[in-house]
Amino acid sequence: MMRFDSIHNYYETLVVRELIQTFVEDIRDMDEDYLQDIVCIALNMLPSRYVRHDVDMAFFLTTNERIEMDKAVADAVIKAKKHVDEQYDEDDGANRANTF
């Protein structure tokens, strides 16, 4: 049987990296469910780019395409965090990210 476990959405790595870089000071205080919600929402704001190996994608991107992807990822992470914060506040009156 063929294995497909090496196939993944290239944006997954970019979104997680951006989340960590953007909130590096506070990420340890954030609930795992909260972080996963942000990642899922951010990924749903971005197009899918499925690859077997990240290096394949990086090799075929132009500098401008990479810059545009990075900006789209940064914007999606900020919007996703805002959305999740609003939902958590509405749902139970408590923000799972204690530092924000």
Secondary structure, 3 states (H helix, E strand, C coil): CCCCCCCEEHHHHHHHHHHHHHCCCCHHHECHHHHHHHHHHHHHCCCCCEECCHHHHHHHCCHHHHHHHHHHHHHHHHHHHHHHHHHHHHHHCCCCECCC
